[in-house]
Amino acid sequence: MATIFSHPAVPISLFFFFGKKKIPAILAIFGIFFSILPDFDVVAFKFGIPYESDWGHRGFTHSILFALVMSCIVAFFRTKLKASWFTIFLFLFVSAVSHGVLDAMTTGGLGVGFFVPWSSERIFFEYRPIRVSPIGPKNFFTARGWVVVQSELLYIWVPAILVSGTGILIRRFFLKDRSLNH
């Protein structure tokens, strides 16, 4: 899996790309939460649920259906998020689905259950440059953890910064967004 530190790169980069007029700060915070939400499935280990189960790590909570349902629920109760239903839904859906996409680009694990409950198949992408993170802080703060951080900086954060910068430049120079001057 990619680390909890790098999954938020997607909603953060989208927030900077579109700007706070389209993605209010409170919605961005929800997006960050949604980007890490799928990894709450690690509690399954405490209940003896095996990794390869549909309810195990990278199973249902990493699925497209989970992202869809959770995004719809929050969008339905959107009163405080200061954006349209569609914006909230789409931003949160992309934030949640991005978690599985990044995990499917890692070098280890059993793949991602994108289509649970319809299929228990675990999927990896052909292109897998992100080093898989060890689970747990004790295992993360090691030489292997540093290798993971380096791969995430290169393959997650550098593209995220480029996306963010592109959006800022487009708004500033092509859309003449004057709010960037304050």
N, CA, C and O atoms as a DFTB+ gen file, in Angstrom:
728 C
 N C O
     1  1       0.838      -1.179       0.000
     2  2       0.000       0.000       0.000
     3  2       0.874       1.229       0.000
     4  3       1.998       1.203       0.502
     5  1       0.366       2.297      -0.556
     6  2       1.012       3.597      -0.382
     7  2       0.752       4.016       1.065
     8  3      -0.153       3.484       1.708
     9  1       1.526       4.952       1.576
    10  2       1.391       5.319       2.983
    11  2       0.251       6.295       3.217
    12  3      -0.239       6.945       2.294
    13  1      -0.152       6.379       4.465
    14  2      -1.197       7.311       4.880
    15  2      -0.755       8.759       4.617
    16  3      -1.590       9.660       4.537
    17  1       0.542       8.975       4.487
    18  2       1.069      10.325       4.226
    19  2       0.903      10.726       2.765
    20  3       0.855      11.917       2.458
    21  1       0.817       9.769       1.870
    22  2       0.767      10.089       0.440
    23  2      -0.603       9.954      -0.197
    24  3      -0.845      10.552      -1.245
    25  1      -1.503       9.194       0.394
    26  2      -2.845       9.109      -0.188
    27  2      -3.512      10.487      -0.290
    28  3      -4.220      10.730      -1.266
    29  1      -3.320      11.394       0.668
    30  2      -3.932      12.727       0.549
    31  2      -3.383      13.586      -0.591
    32  3      -3.926      14.658      -0.855
    33  1      -2.341      13.155      -1.262
    34  2      -1.780      13.955      -2.362
    35  2      -2.814      14.218      -3.453
    36  3      -2.810      15.290      -4.058
    37  1      -3.690      13.263      -3.710
    38  2      -4.686      13.436      -4.780
    39  2      -5.698      14.528      -4.426
    40  3      -5.842      15.474      -5.201
    41  1      -6.413      14.444      -3.283
    42  2      -7.347      15.536      -2.996
    43  2      -6.659      16.888      -2.785
    44  3      -7.218      17.929      -3.133
    45  1      -5.464      16.876      -2.224
    46  2      -4.739      18.140      -2.046
    47  2      -4.412      18.754      -3.404
    48  3      -4.590      19.956      -3.599
    49  1      -3.938      17.943      -4.337
    50  2      -3.591      18.480      -5.659
    51  2      -4.840      18.962      -6.396
    52  3      -4.786      19.968      -7.103
    53  1      -5.955      18.264      -6.240
    54  2      -7.203      18.713      -6.873
    55  2      -7.708      20.012      -6.256
    56  3      -8.231      20.874      -6.962
    57  1      -7.553      20.152      -4.947
    58  2      -7.930      21.393      -4.266
    59  2      -7.144      22.577      -4.840
    60  3      -7.716      23.625      -5.136
    61  1      -5.835      22.399      -4.991
    62  2      -5.019      23.488      -5.544
    63  2      -5.263      23.675      -7.040
    64  3      -5.195      24.798      -7.539
    65  1      -5.543      22.595      -7.756
    66  2      -5.808      22.710      -9.193
    67  2      -7.073      23.529      -9.447
    68  3      -7.062      24.456     -10.258
    69  1      -8.164      23.188      -8.754
    70  2      -9.443      23.855      -8.996
    71  2      -9.628      25.130      -8.173
    72  3     -10.407      26.003      -8.554
    73  1      -8.928      25.241      -7.062
    74  2      -9.035      26.426      -6.223
    75  2     -10.181      26.343      -5.228
    76  3     -11.095      25.528      -5.359
    77  1     -10.103      27.210      -4.232
    78  2     -11.077      27.156      -3.131
    79  2     -12.470      27.628      -3.517
    80  3     -13.420      27.399      -2.769
    81  1     -12.617      28.281      -4.665
    82  2     -13.966      28.645      -5.116
    83  2     -14.747      27.412      -5.556
    84  3     -15.957      27.337      -5.341
    85  1     -14.073      26.456      -6.163
    86  2     -14.718      25.206      -6.609
    87  2     -14.702      24.133      -5.516
    88  3     -15.686      23.420      -5.321
    89  1     -13.579      24.028      -4.810
    90  2     -13.415      23.030      -3.757
    91  2     -13.150      23.786      -2.448
    92  3     -12.001      24.114      -2.150
    93  1     -14.198      24.066      -1.666
    94  2     -13.988      24.773      -0.394
    95  2     -13.063      23.981       0.539
    96  3     -12.963      22.758       0.435
    97  1     -12.399      24.683       1.437
    98  2     -11.430      24.045       2.340
    99  2     -12.053      22.900       3.142
   100  3     -11.416      21.864       3.331
   101  1     -13.276      23.075       3.609
   102  2     -13.931      22.011       4.385
   103  2     -14.131      20.759       3.534
   104  3     -13.995      19.640       4.028
   105  1     -14.449      20.947       2.273
   106  2     -14.586      19.803       1.363
   107  2     -13.223      19.148       1.124
   108  3     -13.132      17.923       1.039
   109  1     -12.180      19.947       1.017
   110  2     -10.831      19.400       0.846
   111  2     -10.448      18.527       2.044
   112  3      -9.815      17.485       1.877
   113  1     -10.830      18.950       3.239
   114  2     -10.541      18.154       4.441
   115  2     -11.281      16.819       4.374
   116  3     -10.718      15.775       4.705
   117  1     -12.545      16.853       3.945
   118  2     -13.285      15.606       3.752
   119  2     -12.599      14.733       2.706
   120  3     -12.513      13.516       2.872
   121  1     -12.110      15.347       1.630
   122  2     -11.413      14.594       0.589
   123  2     -10.162      13.911       1.120
   124  3      -9.878      12.765       0.772
   125  1      -9.421      14.614       1.958
   126  2      -8.226      14.016       2.574
   127  2      -8.634      12.808       3.409
   128  3      -8.003      11.753       3.338
   129  1      -9.691      12.968       4.199
   130  2     -10.190      11.850       5.005
   131  2     -10.619      10.683       4.109
   132  3     -10.305       9.528       4.397
   133  1     -11.335      10.988       3.028
   134  2     -11.785       9.941       2.108
   135  2     -10.615       9.233       1.431
   136  3     -10.718       8.054       1.091
   137  1      -9.518       9.934       1.237
   138  2      -8.361       9.319       0.582
   139  2      -7.659       8.298       1.475
   140  3      -6.967       7.410       0.977
   141  1      -7.832       8.420       2.776
   142  2      -7.223       7.439       3.688
   143  2      -8.236       6.464       4.276
   144  3      -7.853       5.442       4.844
   145  1      -9.531       6.773       4.145
   146  2     -10.599       5.946       4.697
   147  2     -10.496       4.459       4.335
   148  3     -10.718       3.617       5.206
   149  1     -10.172       4.106       3.099
   150  2     -10.115       2.666       2.774
   151  2      -9.165       1.859       3.655
   152  3      -9.387       0.664       3.848
   153  1      -8.120       2.476       4.191
   154  2      -7.172       1.724       5.014
   155  2      -7.669       1.444       6.431
   156  3      -6.966       0.814       7.221
   157  1      -8.868       1.906       6.754
   158  2      -9.433       1.526       8.042
   159  2      -9.751       0.035       8.066
   160  3     -10.072      -0.523       9.115
   161  1      -9.660      -0.596       6.915
   162  2      -9.897      -2.044       6.856
   163  2      -8.812      -2.847       7.559
   164  3      -8.969      -4.055       7.734
   165  1      -7.725      -2.216       7.964
   166  2      -6.685      -2.960       8.683
   167  2      -7.194      -3.473      10.027
   168  3      -6.589      -4.375      10.606
   169  1      -8.299      -2.914      10.533
   170  2      -8.869      -3.442      11.772
   171  2      -9.347      -4.871      11.580
   172  3      -9.514      -5.609      12.552
   173  1      -9.567      -5.265      10.336
   174  2      -9.989      -6.654      10.059
   175  2      -8.974      -7.649      10.606
   176  3      -9.346      -8.741      11.035
   177  1      -7.695      -7.281      10.594
   178  2      -6.660      -8.167      11.126
   179  2      -6.927      -8.480      12.601
   180  3      -6.703      -9.604      13.050
   181  1      -7.406      -7.487      13.348
   182  2      -7.674      -7.666      14.786
   183  2      -8.825      -8.641      15.027
   184  3      -8.905      -9.261      16.087
   185  1      -9.717      -8.777      14.043
   186  2     -10.853      -9.676      14.164
   187  2     -10.603     -11.022      13.500
   188  3     -11.518     -11.836      13.378
   189  1      -9.364     -11.262      13.069
   190  2      -9.008     -12.535      12.457
   191  2      -9.474     -12.696      11.022
   192  3      -9.471     -13.807      10.492
   193  1      -9.879     -11.592      10.380
   194  2     -10.310     -11.661       8.986
   195  2      -9.057     -11.695       8.114
   196  3      -8.224     -10.793       8.204
   197  1      -8.912     -12.706       7.283
   198  2      -7.683     -12.817       6.489
   199  2      -7.577     -11.734       5.414
   200  3      -8.582     -11.256       4.887
   201  1      -6.376     -11.373       5.114
   202  2      -6.061     -10.355       4.110
   203  2      -6.818     -10.601       2.808
   204  3      -7.378      -9.672       2.226
   205  1      -6.835     -11.843       2.357
   206  2      -7.403     -12.174       1.044
   207  2      -8.936     -12.187       1.022
   208  3      -9.528     -12.329      -0.048
   209  1      -9.583     -12.042       2.168
   210  2     -11.039     -11.991       2.235
   211  2     -11.553     -10.712       1.556
   212  3     -10.845      -9.708       1.490
   213  1     -12.791     -10.764       1.056
   214  2     -13.408      -9.548       0.513
   215  2     -13.494      -8.458       1.579
   216  3     -13.548      -7.271       1.255
   217  1     -13.506      -8.862       2.852
   218  2     -13.582      -7.910       3.963
   219  2     -12.210      -7.637       4.560
   220  3     -12.100      -6.891       5.533
   221  1     -11.155      -8.231       3.990
   222  2      -9.797      -8.023       4.468
   223  2      -9.181      -6.776       3.855
   224  3      -9.847      -5.995       3.175
   225  1      -7.890      -6.614       4.117
   226  2      -7.174      -5.429       3.631
   227  2      -7.176      -5.391       2.105
   228  3      -6.924      -6.398       1.444
   229  1      -7.463      -4.222       1.565
   230  2      -7.582      -3.958       0.127
   231  2      -8.775      -4.672      -0.506
   232  3      -8.790      -4.926      -1.711
   233  1      -9.766      -4.991       0.309
   234  2     -10.984      -5.626      -0.187
   235  2     -12.084      -4.597      -0.392
   236  3     -11.906      -3.631      -1.134
   237  1     -13.236      -4.806       0.272
   238  2     -14.417      -3.978       0.027
   239  2     -14.171      -2.482       0.210
   240  3     -14.649      -1.682      -0.594
   241  1     -13.442      -2.090       1.242
   242  2     -13.246      -0.645       1.466
   243  2     -12.388       0.008       0.386
   244  3     -12.314       1.235       0.316
   245  1     -11.751      -0.783      -0.444
   246  2     -10.970      -0.260      -1.571
   247  2     -11.750      -0.351      -2.888
   248  3     -11.222      -0.037      -3.954
   249  1     -13.005      -0.781      -2.797
   250  2     -13.799      -1.001      -4.009
   251  2     -14.428       0.290      -4.533
   252  3     -14.556       1.284      -3.819
   253  1     -14.808       0.234      -5.780
   254  2     -15.512       1.347      -6.414
   255  2     -16.872       1.536      -5.753
   256  3     -17.317       2.669      -5.569
   257  1     -17.537       0.438      -5.394
   258  2     -18.840       0.530      -4.744
   259  2     -18.739       1.263      -3.407
   260  3     -19.583       2.107      -3.106
   261  1     -17.737       0.958      -2.614
   262  2     -17.544       1.633      -1.329
   263  2     -17.372       3.130      -1.545
   264  3     -18.000       3.933      -0.855
   265  1     -16.526       3.512      -2.497
   266  2     -16.305       4.936      -2.788
   267  2     -17.602       5.601      -3.239
   268  3     -17.899       6.729      -2.847
   269  1     -18.355       4.906      -4.050
   270  2     -19.626       5.434      -4.562
   271  2     -20.630       5.656      -3.429
   272  3     -21.226       6.729      -3.324
   273  1     -20.814       4.649      -2.591
   274  2     -21.784       4.734      -1.491
   275  2     -21.387       5.828      -0.498
   276  3     -22.217       6.655      -0.121
   277  1     -20.137       5.833      -0.079
   278  2     -19.688       6.830       0.901
   279  2     -19.805       8.248       0.348
   280  3     -20.197       9.164       1.070
   281  1     -19.472       8.432      -0.910
   282  2     -19.555       9.756      -1.537
   283  2     -21.005      10.221      -1.641
   284  3     -21.302      11.394      -1.414
   285  1     -21.896       9.310      -1.980
   286  2     -23.328       9.651      -2.056
   287  2     -23.876      10.029      -0.685
   288  3     -24.641      10.986      -0.564
   289  1     -23.496       9.298       0.328
   290  2     -23.984       9.591       1.688
   291  2     -23.577      11.003       2.101
   292  3     -24.417      11.782       2.552
   293  1     -22.314      11.334       1.951
   294  2     -21.848      12.662       2.359
   295  2     -22.455      13.746       1.478
   296  3     -22.843      14.801       1.981
   297  1     -22.542      13.507       0.186
   298  2     -23.121      14.503      -0.718
   299  2     -24.589      14.761      -0.372
   300  3     -25.072      15.887      -0.500
   301  1     -25.293      13.720       0.064
   302  2     -26.692      13.869       0.443
   303  2     -26.837      14.797       1.654
   304  3     -27.783      15.582       1.726
   305  1     -25.900      14.705       2.605
   306  2     -25.923      15.538       3.816
   307  2     -24.939      16.698       3.700
   308  3     -24.162      16.947       4.621
   309  1     -24.967      17.392       2.599
   310  2     -23.935      18.357       2.225
   311  2     -24.071      19.748       2.822
   312  3     -23.300      20.626       2.436
   313  1     -24.968      20.001       3.707
   314  2     -25.316      21.367       4.105
   315  2     -24.122      22.240       4.493
   316  3     -24.139      23.438       4.210
   317  1     -23.119      21.704       5.109
   318  2     -21.980      22.508       5.585
   319  2     -20.786      22.522       4.623
   320  3     -19.790      23.192       4.897
   321  1     -20.870      21.805       3.517
   322  2     -19.703      21.650       2.647
   323  2     -19.565      22.736       1.577
   324  3     -18.561      22.770       0.865
   325  1     -20.538      23.604       1.456
   326  2     -20.438      24.805       0.614
   327  2     -20.098      24.529      -0.845
   328  3     -19.309      25.252      -1.453
   329  1     -20.694      23.487      -1.399
   330  2     -20.495      23.163      -2.816
   331  2     -21.725      22.412      -3.301
   332  3     -22.535      21.950      -2.496
   333  1     -21.863      22.290      -4.605
   334  2     -23.005      21.575      -5.167
   335  2     -22.904      20.088      -4.849
   336  3     -21.829      19.569      -4.547
   337  1     -24.059      19.412      -4.924
   338  2     -24.109      17.980      -4.681
   339  2     -23.125      17.260      -5.599
   340  3     -22.368      16.399      -5.152
   341  1     -23.141      17.617      -6.882
   342  2     -22.291      16.933      -7.854
   343  2     -20.809      17.162      -7.567
   344  3     -20.013      16.228      -7.667
   345  1     -20.431      18.379      -7.213
   346  2     -19.025      18.673      -6.888
   347  2     -18.574      17.870      -5.686
   348  3     -17.491      17.285      -5.691
   349  1     -19.404      17.840      -4.655
   350  2     -19.061      17.085      -3.441
   351  2     -18.922      15.603      -3.779
   352  3     -17.928      14.965      -3.433
   353  1     -19.931      15.068      -4.460
   354  2     -19.894      13.653      -4.812
   355  2     -18.646      13.313      -5.626
   356  3     -17.912      12.386      -5.285
   357  1     -18.410      14.063      -6.698
   358  2     -17.301      13.743      -7.591
   359  2     -15.951      13.884      -6.895
   360  3     -15.082      13.026      -7.052
   361  1     -15.766      14.952      -6.130
   362  2     -14.498      15.166      -5.429
   363  2     -14.237      14.041      -4.428
   364  3     -13.132      13.504      -4.367
   365  1     -15.251      13.689      -3.649
   366  2     -15.067      12.625      -2.655
   367  2     -14.907      11.261      -3.308
   368  3     -14.122      10.436      -2.839
   369  1     -15.638      11.019      -4.378
   370  2     -15.505       9.753      -5.099
   371  2     -14.087       9.590      -5.653
   372  3     -13.467       8.540      -5.487
   373  1     -13.586      10.623      -6.302
   374  2     -12.223      10.563      -6.857
   375  2     -11.207      10.405      -5.725
   376  3     -10.249       9.644      -5.856
   377  1     -11.409      11.116      -4.620
   378  2     -10.490      11.006      -3.477
   379  2     -10.449       9.583      -2.943
   380  3      -9.371       9.058      -2.663
   381  1     -11.616       8.949      -2.797
   382  2     -11.667       7.587      -2.261
   383  2     -11.135       6.563      -3.266
   384  3     -10.363       5.679      -2.894
   385  1     -11.537       6.671      -4.524
   386  2     -11.073       5.720      -5.546
   387  2      -9.566       5.844      -5.766
   388  3      -8.896       4.858      -6.072
   389  1      -9.041       7.045      -5.611
   390  2      -7.598       7.232      -5.813
   391  2      -6.779       6.360      -4.868
   392  3      -5.651       5.979      -5.183
   393  1      -7.349       6.050      -3.716
   394  2      -6.638       5.198      -2.761
   395  2      -6.327       3.837      -3.386
   396  3      -5.184       3.379      -3.361
   397  1      -7.344       3.205      -3.939
   398  2      -7.134       1.906      -4.579
   399  2      -6.238       1.994      -5.792
   400  3      -5.435       1.097      -6.049
   401  1      -6.377       3.080      -6.538
   402  2      -5.526       3.268      -7.728
   403  2      -4.061       3.322      -7.316
   404  3      -3.218       2.668      -7.930
   405  1      -3.755       4.098      -6.281
   406  2      -2.356       4.167      -5.824
   407  2      -1.894       2.814      -5.287
   408  3      -0.769       2.391      -5.553
   409  1      -2.753       2.139      -4.537
   410  2      -2.373       0.816      -4.018
   411  2      -2.140      -0.187      -5.144
   412  3      -1.275      -1.054      -5.023
   413  1      -2.889      -0.084      -6.223
   414  2      -2.713      -0.997      -7.363
   415  2      -1.422      -0.702      -8.119
   416  3      -1.028      -1.467      -8.999
   417  1      -0.766       0.401      -7.781
   418  2       0.512       0.771      -8.410
   419  2       1.697       0.429      -7.508
   420  3       2.825       0.836      -7.784
   421  1       1.442      -0.322      -6.422
   422  2       2.531      -0.679      -5.515
   423  2       3.126      -2.037      -5.882
   424  3       2.556      -2.801      -6.660
   425  1       4.290      -2.308      -5.294
   426  2       5.052      -3.509      -5.643
   427  2       4.707      -4.737      -4.810
   428  3       5.328      -5.785      -4.985
   429  1       3.740      -4.637      -3.914
   430  2       3.462      -5.791      -3.071
   431  2       2.018      -5.883      -2.645
   432  3       1.190      -5.039      -2.989
   433  1       1.732      -6.923      -1.890
   434  2       0.376      -7.174      -1.445
   435  2      -0.314      -8.163      -2.373
   436  3       0.326      -8.858      -3.162
   437  1      -1.635      -8.205      -2.259
   438  2      -2.408      -9.156      -3.055
   439  2      -3.236      -8.478      -4.135
   440  3      -4.055      -9.131      -4.782
   441  1      -3.042      -7.201      -4.338
   442  2      -3.850      -6.471      -5.312
   443  2      -5.012      -5.779      -4.633
   444  3      -5.140      -5.820      -3.409
   445  1      -5.863      -5.139      -5.429
   446  2      -6.963      -4.326      -4.918
   447  2      -8.291      -4.896      -5.424
   448  3      -8.434      -5.221      -6.603
   449  1      -9.245      -5.008      -4.523
   450  2     -10.571      -5.527      -4.861
   451  2     -11.493      -4.435      -5.384
   452  3     -12.496      -4.113      -4.747
   453  1     -11.166      -3.872      -6.521
   454  2     -11.964      -2.781      -7.090
   455  2     -13.432      -3.159      -7.295
   456  3     -14.311      -2.306      -7.174
   457  1     -13.704      -4.427      -7.603
   458  2     -15.056      -4.829      -7.985
   459  2     -15.781      -5.679      -6.943
   460  3     -16.801      -6.299      -7.245
   461  1     -15.252      -5.707      -5.712
   462  2     -15.965      -6.368      -4.614
   463  2     -17.260      -5.567      -4.423
   464  3     -17.178      -4.339      -4.390
   465  1     -18.409      -6.152      -4.298
   466  2     -18.728      -7.540      -4.032
   467  2     -19.014      -8.383      -5.272
   468  3     -19.284      -9.576      -5.133
   469  1     -18.968      -7.820      -6.465
   470  2     -19.290      -8.581      -7.669
   471  2     -18.193      -9.555      -8.058
   472  3     -18.458     -10.598      -8.657
   473  1     -16.958      -9.210      -7.714
   474  2     -15.835     -10.082      -8.018
   475  2     -14.812      -9.979      -6.892
   476  3     -14.512      -8.883      -6.420
   477  1     -14.287     -11.102      -6.470
   478  2     -13.266     -11.123      -5.426
   479  2     -11.852     -10.988      -5.999
   480  3     -10.871     -11.014      -5.257
   481  1     -11.758     -10.845      -7.318
   482  2     -10.454     -10.725      -7.949
   483  2      -9.718      -9.491      -7.429
   484  3     -10.301      -8.414      -7.306
   485  1      -8.457      -9.659      -7.132
   486  2      -7.584      -8.558      -6.713
   487  2      -6.773      -8.121      -7.929
   488  3      -6.245      -8.951      -8.669
   489  1      -6.683      -6.826      -8.121
   490  2      -6.079      -6.275      -9.330
   491  2      -4.845      -5.443      -8.998
   492  3      -4.843      -4.651      -8.056
   493  1      -3.805      -5.640      -9.790
   494  2      -2.629      -4.778      -9.813
   495  2      -2.541      -4.179     -11.208
   496  3      -2.969      -4.805     -12.179
   497  1      -1.995      -2.983     -11.318
   498  2      -1.740      -2.403     -12.632
   499  2      -0.410      -2.935     -13.162
   500  3       0.439      -3.384     -12.392
   501  1      -0.239      -2.880     -14.465
   502  2       1.028      -3.298     -15.074
   503  2       2.171      -2.400     -14.592
   504  3       3.270      -2.875     -14.306
   505  1       1.897      -1.115     -14.508
   506  2       2.905      -0.136     -14.080
   507  2       2.811       0.004     -12.565
   508  3       1.827       0.529     -12.045
   509  1       3.845      -0.471     -11.855
   510  2       3.829      -0.498     -10.391
   511  2       5.131       0.058      -9.819
   512  3       5.959      -0.695      -9.306
   513  1       5.310       1.377      -9.908
   514  2       6.579       1.958      -9.458
   515  2       6.639       2.278      -7.968
   516  3       7.720       2.555      -7.450
   517  1       5.503       2.247      -7.265
   518  2       5.482       2.670      -5.863
   519  2       5.826       1.476      -4.973
   520  3       5.180       0.430      -5.033
   521  1       6.845       1.656      -4.156
   522  2       7.244       0.585      -3.242
   523  2       6.164       0.390      -2.200
   524  3       5.652       1.362      -1.645
   525  1       5.812      -0.855      -1.928
   526  2       4.765      -1.147      -0.959
   527  2       5.265      -0.802       0.446
   528  3       6.407      -1.092       0.804
   529  1       4.397      -0.187       1.221
   530  2       4.755       0.234       2.571
   531  2       4.558      -0.904       3.557
   532  3       3.581      -1.648       3.467
   533  1       5.486      -1.041       4.500
   534  2       5.248      -2.009       5.570
   535  2       4.104      -1.504       6.456
   536  3       3.933      -0.297       6.629
   537  1       3.333      -2.426       7.008
   538  2       2.208      -2.048       7.867
   539  2       2.712      -1.854       9.290
   540  3       3.423      -2.701       9.830
   541  1       2.337      -0.733       9.886
   542  2       2.676      -0.436      11.279
   543  2       3.890       0.460      11.412
   544  3       4.843       0.349      10.641
   545  1       3.851       1.358      12.403
   546  2       4.935       2.328      12.587
   547  2       6.293       1.689      12.878
   548  3       7.326       2.183      12.428
   549  1       6.284       0.585      13.636
   550  2       7.545      -0.072      13.972
   551  2       8.276      -0.538      12.710
   552  3       9.499      -0.437      12.614
   553  1       7.513      -1.046      11.756
   554  2       8.107      -1.531      10.517
   555  2       8.373      -0.415       9.512
   556  3       9.223      -0.544       8.631
   557  1       7.625       0.690       9.661
   558  2       7.767       1.782       8.696
   559  2       9.044       2.588       8.923
   560  3       9.710       2.963       7.959
   561  1       9.391       2.859      10.163
   562  2      10.556       3.693      10.453
   563  2      11.844       2.868      10.426
   564  3      12.535       2.696      11.430
   565  1      12.125       2.368       9.222
   566  2      13.304       1.541       8.960
   567  2      13.889       1.984       7.621
   568  3      13.363       2.889       6.973
   569  1      14.970       1.343       7.217
   570  2      15.570       1.653       5.906
   571  2      14.568       1.351       4.788
   572  3      14.500       2.086       3.803
   573  1      13.799       0.286       4.935
   574  2      12.780      -0.043       3.932
   575  2      11.726       1.062       3.857
   576  3      11.274       1.411       2.766
   577  1      11.337       1.607       4.987
   578  2      10.375       2.706       5.016
   579  2      10.893       3.927       4.274
   580  3      10.127       4.611       3.595
   581  1      12.188       4.207       4.394
   582  2      12.787       5.337       3.684
   583  2      12.732       5.129       2.164
   584  3      12.513       6.084       1.420
   585  1      12.925       3.913       1.710
   586  2      12.816       3.594       0.284
   587  2      11.383       3.853      -0.194
   588  3      11.174       4.377      -1.288
   589  1      10.406       3.486       0.630
   590  2       8.995       3.737       0.306
   591  2       8.744       5.234       0.177
   592  3       8.123       5.680      -0.787
   593  1       9.220       6.004       1.138
   594  2       9.036       7.464       1.107
   595  2       9.636       8.052      -0.168
   596  3       9.019       8.906      -0.806
   597  1      10.820       7.608      -0.539
   598  2      11.453       8.116      -1.754
   599  2      10.630       7.804      -2.999
   600  3      10.479       8.658      -3.873
   601  1      10.096       6.586      -3.087
   602  2       9.299       6.240      -4.267
   603  2       8.000       7.045      -4.285
   604  3       7.545       7.445      -5.356
   605  1       7.400       7.289      -3.129
   606  2       6.174       8.084      -3.076
   607  2       6.438       9.548      -3.428
   608  3       5.620      10.181      -4.096
   609  1       7.555      10.079      -2.990
   610  2       7.893      11.452      -3.371
   611  2       7.979      11.575      -4.885
   612  3       7.455      12.523      -5.469
   613  1       8.641      10.614      -5.514
   614  2       8.843      10.655      -6.953
   615  2       7.571      10.363      -7.747
   616  3       7.275      11.067      -8.712
   617  1       6.823       9.348      -7.359
   618  2       5.702       8.891      -8.179
   619  2       4.325       9.392      -7.732
   620  3       3.346       9.235      -8.461
   621  1       4.244       9.991      -6.547
   622  2       2.960      10.536      -6.093
   623  2       3.052      12.046      -5.896
   624  3       2.265      12.796      -6.473
   625  1       4.007      12.495      -5.087
   626  2       4.048      13.912      -4.726
   627  2       4.540      14.814      -5.852
   628  3       4.012      15.913      -6.021
   629  1       5.529      14.388      -6.622
   630  2       5.978      15.226      -7.747
   631  2       4.835      15.423      -8.751
   632  3       4.583      16.561      -9.146
   633  1       4.135      14.369      -9.178
   634  2       2.987      14.606     -10.067
   635  2       1.895      15.467      -9.410
   636  3       1.282      16.302     -10.076
   637  1       1.655      15.268      -8.124
   638  2       0.641      16.067      -7.423
   639  2       1.015      17.546      -7.421
   640  3       0.159      18.409      -7.617
   641  1       2.280      17.831      -7.200
   642  2       2.738      19.223      -7.218
   643  2       2.610      19.802      -8.625
   644  3       2.236      20.964      -8.785
   645  1       2.913      19.012      -9.632
   646  2       2.756      19.479     -11.013
   647  2       1.290      19.766     -11.350
   648  3       0.991      20.765     -12.004
   649  1       0.383      18.906     -10.912
   650  2      -1.049      19.129     -11.125
   651  2      -1.483      20.403     -10.403
   652  3      -2.177      21.240     -10.979
   653  1      -1.074      20.548      -9.148
   654  2      -1.416      21.746      -8.372
   655  2      -0.919      23.007      -9.060
   656  3      -1.678      23.959      -9.247
   657  1       0.342      23.015      -9.433
   658  2       0.934      24.190     -10.080
   659  2       0.277      24.520     -11.398
   660  3       0.093      25.690     -11.733
   661  1      -0.080      23.488     -12.152
   662  2      -0.758      23.715     -13.434
   663  2      -2.095      24.422     -13.213
   664  3      -2.418      25.380     -13.915
   665  1      -2.863      23.951     -12.245
   666  2      -4.145      24.584     -11.952
   667  2      -3.996      26.022     -11.503
   668  3      -4.760      26.893     -11.920
   669  1      -3.022      26.272     -10.658
   670  2      -2.775      27.634     -10.177
   671  2      -2.392      28.542     -11.345
   672  3      -2.890      29.663     -11.450
   673  1      -1.517      28.065     -12.215
   674  2      -1.106      28.865     -13.376
   675  2      -2.270      29.118     -14.331
   676  3      -2.425      30.229     -14.838
   677  1      -3.073      28.114     -14.575
   678  2      -4.237      28.287     -15.460
   679  2      -5.179      29.334     -14.883
   680  3      -5.622      30.234     -15.596
   681  1      -5.485      29.220     -13.600
   682  2      -6.395      30.199     -12.988
   683  2      -5.809      31.596     -12.979
   684  3      -6.530      32.572     -13.188
   685  1      -4.534      31.704     -12.745
   686  2      -3.899      33.016     -12.632
   687  2      -3.736      33.706     -13.985
   688  3      -4.037      34.892     -14.119
   689  1      -3.262      32.969     -14.981
   690  2      -2.907      33.613     -16.251
   691  2      -3.952      33.467     -17.350
   692  3      -4.018      34.303     -18.251
   693  1      -4.760      32.428     -17.291
   694  2      -5.741      32.227     -18.353
   695  2      -7.158      32.561     -17.916
   696  3      -7.964      33.041     -18.712
   697  1      -7.458      32.306     -16.654
   698  2      -8.799      32.605     -16.156
   699  2      -8.831      33.901     -15.353
   700  3      -9.891      34.357     -14.926
   701  1      -7.654      34.483     -15.155
   702  2      -7.523      35.763     -14.443
   703  2      -8.185      35.741     -13.075
   704  3      -8.946      36.644     -12.727
   705  1      -7.890      34.705     -12.304
   706  2      -8.427      34.558     -10.958
   707  2      -7.684      35.533     -10.041
   708  3      -6.544      35.276      -9.656
   709  1      -8.312      36.621      -9.702
   710  2      -7.675      37.664      -8.887
   711  2      -7.564      37.254      -7.417
   712  3      -6.824      37.880      -6.659
   713  1      -8.277      36.231      -7.015
   714  2      -8.187      35.808      -5.627
   715  2      -6.795      35.274      -5.282
   716  3      -6.439      35.171      -4.109
   717  1      -6.016      34.938      -6.301
   718  2      -4.651      34.452      -6.047
   719  2      -3.718      35.586      -5.655
   720  3      -2.613      35.337      -5.171
   721  1      -4.139      36.812      -5.853
   722  2      -3.289      37.957      -5.525
   723  2      -3.418      38.382      -4.064
   724  3      -2.674      39.253      -3.614
   725  1      -4.321      37.802      -3.336
   726  2      -4.556      38.213      -1.948
   727  2      -3.930      37.263      -0.975
   728  3      -4.034      37.462       0.235
